[in-house]
Amino acid sequence: MIEMSIDSIRVSMMNYQRVVILKEKGTNRYLPIWIGPAEADAIAVKLQNVELARPLTHDLLRSVIDSLGASVEFVVVNELQNDTFYAKLYIRVDSQQIEVDSRPSDAMALAVRVGVPIFAEESVLDKAGITLDEETVKPASGGKINEDELRGLSAYEEFINTLDLDDFNKRKS
């Protein structure tokens, strides 16, 4: 497992869908994951420390987990199949660790609320990660993607080709 951080949430100008960009800690490898607008807003609200009058769904989930005496330990983007990302929540209940299936967007929205690490499996990064260097965008696998996988990731390729790479180099304040 590779530790990731949320680099940014972007809107594709092609179709106005949201994508969360995860960045591998200590490298220039990124993982773009398409997410819904509600989940993008839920993540952004917490990252920007916006206070809301009423709890969002992910705040409710946090409250329920806390009320049951459990805690979220970390989340993992663990699989990519047929253009769909999968994730798991790792929750500690007493001395037992429980894995809970989740959409990555929900896992990330919960992770930012409870302040736990976000990880990605190396196999997911090999399939869908991109490495940015000074000149080009390269598949994280170094080009070792088979033809079926490449066809399946065409939506990501279209999105990546519309990115302003200079924007990745700007520091956030």
C-alpha positions as CSV (number, residue, x, y, z in Angstrom):
1,M,0.0,0.0,0.0
2,I,1.2,3.5,-0.9
3,E,0.2,6.5,1.2
4,M,-1.6,9.2,-0.8
5,S,-2.9,12.7,-0.1
6,I,-5.7,14.6,-1.8
7,D,-3.9,17.0,-4.1
8,S,-7.0,18.6,-5.6
9,I,-10.5,18.3,-6.8
10,R,-11.1,19.3,-10.3
11,V,-13.9,19.7,-12.8
12,S,-13.4,18.3,-16.3
13,M,-14.2,21.0,-18.8
14,M,-15.3,18.3,-21.3
15,N,-18.2,16.9,-19.3
16,Y,-18.3,18.9,-16.0
17,Q,-17.7,15.7,-14.0
18,R,-15.5,15.9,-10.8
19,V,-12.3,14.2,-10.4
20,V,-10.3,13.9,-7.2
21,I,-6.5,13.9,-7.8
22,L,-4.6,11.8,-5.2
23,K,-0.9,12.3,-5.0
24,E,1.6,9.7,-3.8
25,K,3.5,11.1,-0.9
26,G,7.1,12.1,-1.8
27,T,6.7,11.5,-5.6
28,N,5.1,13.0,-8.7
29,R,2.8,10.1,-9.2
30,Y,-0.9,10.9,-9.2
31,L,-4.2,8.9,-9.3
32,P,-7.2,10.6,-10.8
33,I,-10.6,9.2,-9.7
34,W,-13.9,10.3,-11.1
35,I,-16.4,11.1,-8.3
36,G,-19.9,12.5,-8.0
37,P,-20.6,16.2,-7.3
38,A,-22.1,15.5,-3.8
39,E,-19.0,13.6,-2.7
40,A,-16.7,16.2,-4.3
41,D,-18.5,18.9,-2.3
42,A,-18.3,16.8,0.9
43,I,-14.6,16.4,0.5
44,A,-14.0,20.1,-0.5
45,V,-16.1,21.4,2.4
46,K,-14.0,19.6,4.9
47,L,-10.6,20.4,3.2
48,Q,-11.6,24.1,3.2
49,N,-12.8,24.0,6.8
50,V,-16.3,25.3,5.9
51,E,-18.7,25.0,8.8
52,L,-22.2,23.9,7.9
53,A,-25.4,24.3,10.0
54,R,-26.3,20.6,9.7
55,P,-24.1,17.5,9.3
56,L,-23.6,15.9,5.9
57,T,-23.9,12.2,5.3
58,H,-20.2,11.6,6.0
59,D,-20.4,13.6,9.2
60,L,-23.3,11.3,10.2
61,L,-21.3,8.2,9.4
62,R,-18.4,9.5,11.5
63,S,-20.9,10.2,14.4
64,V,-22.4,6.7,14.2
65,I,-18.9,5.1,14.2
66,D,-17.8,7.2,17.1
67,S,-21.1,6.5,19.0
68,L,-20.6,2.8,18.6
69,G,-17.1,3.1,20.2
70,A,-15.3,2.3,17.0
71,S,-12.7,4.3,15.0
72,V,-11.6,4.5,11.4
73,E,-8.0,3.6,11.1
74,F,-7.3,4.2,7.4
75,V,-8.9,3.8,4.0
76,V,-7.5,2.1,0.9
77,V,-8.3,2.4,-2.8
78,N,-7.8,-1.3,-3.3
79,E,-9.0,-2.2,-6.8
80,L,-9.8,-1.0,-10.3
81,Q,-12.0,-3.2,-12.5
82,N,-13.8,-2.2,-15.7
83,D,-13.2,1.5,-15.1
84,T,-14.6,1.3,-11.6
85,F,-12.5,2.0,-8.5
86,Y,-13.1,0.2,-5.2
87,A,-12.1,1.1,-1.7
88,K,-12.2,-0.3,1.8
89,L,-12.6,1.4,5.2
90,Y,-10.6,-0.2,8.0
91,I,-12.5,0.3,11.2
92,R,-11.3,-0.8,14.7
93,V,-14.0,-2.1,17.0
94,D,-12.6,-3.1,20.4
95,S,-9.6,-5.1,19.4
96,Q,-10.9,-6.3,16.0
97,Q,-10.2,-4.7,12.7
98,I,-13.1,-4.8,10.3
99,E,-13.0,-4.1,6.5
100,V,-16.0,-2.4,5.0
101,D,-16.5,-2.1,1.2
102,S,-16.9,1.5,0.1
103,R,-16.8,3.8,-2.9
104,P,-13.5,5.6,-3.0
105,S,-15.3,9.0,-2.8
106,D,-17.1,8.1,0.4
107,A,-14.0,6.6,1.9
108,M,-12.1,9.8,1.2
109,A,-14.9,12.0,2.5
110,L,-14.8,10.0,5.7
111,A,-11.0,10.0,5.9
112,V,-10.7,13.8,5.7
113,R,-13.3,14.1,8.5
114,V,-11.5,11.7,10.9
115,G,-8.0,12.6,9.8
116,V,-6.8,9.1,8.8
117,P,-4.4,8.2,6.0
118,I,-5.6,7.3,2.5
119,F,-3.7,4.5,0.7
120,A,-3.8,3.0,-2.7
121,E,-2.7,-0.4,-3.7
122,E,0.3,-0.5,-6.0
123,S,-1.7,-2.5,-8.6
124,V,-4.2,0.4,-8.8
125,L,-1.5,2.9,-9.3
126,D,0.1,0.6,-12.0
127,K,-3.1,0.6,-13.9
128,A,-4.4,4.2,-13.5
129,G,-1.6,6.3,-12.0
130,I,0.2,9.0,-13.9
131,T,3.7,10.3,-13.3
132,L,4.4,13.9,-14.1
133,D,7.8,15.0,-15.1
134,E,9.0,18.3,-16.5
135,E,8.0,17.4,-20.0
136,T,5.3,14.8,-20.2
137,V,2.6,12.7,-18.6
138,K,3.6,9.0,-18.4
139,P,1.6,6.0,-17.2
140,A,2.9,5.1,-13.7
141,S,3.6,1.6,-14.9
142,G,6.1,2.9,-17.3
143,G,4.0,1.7,-20.3
144,K,3.4,-1.8,-19.0
145,I,-0.4,-1.7,-19.5
146,N,-1.9,-4.3,-21.8
147,E,-4.2,-3.3,-24.6
148,D,-7.5,-4.2,-22.9
149,E,-6.6,-2.2,-19.8
150,L,-5.6,0.8,-22.0
151,R,-8.9,0.7,-23.8
152,G,-10.7,0.6,-20.5
153,L,-8.9,3.6,-19.3
154,S,-9.6,5.8,-22.3
155,A,-11.9,8.1,-20.3
156,Y,-8.9,8.9,-18.1
157,E,-6.7,9.5,-21.0
158,E,-9.1,12.0,-22.4
159,F,-9.3,13.8,-19.1
160,I,-5.5,13.7,-18.6
161,N,-5.0,15.2,-22.1
162,T,-7.1,18.2,-21.1
163,L,-5.1,18.9,-17.9
164,D,-3.0,22.1,-17.6
165,L,0.2,20.5,-16.4
166,D,1.6,23.9,-15.3
167,D,-1.2,24.0,-12.8
168,F,0.2,20.9,-11.0
169,N,3.4,22.8,-10.3
170,K,1.7,25.7,-8.6
171,R,1.9,25.7,-4.8
172,K,-1.3,25.9,-2.8
173,S,-1.4,28.7,-0.2
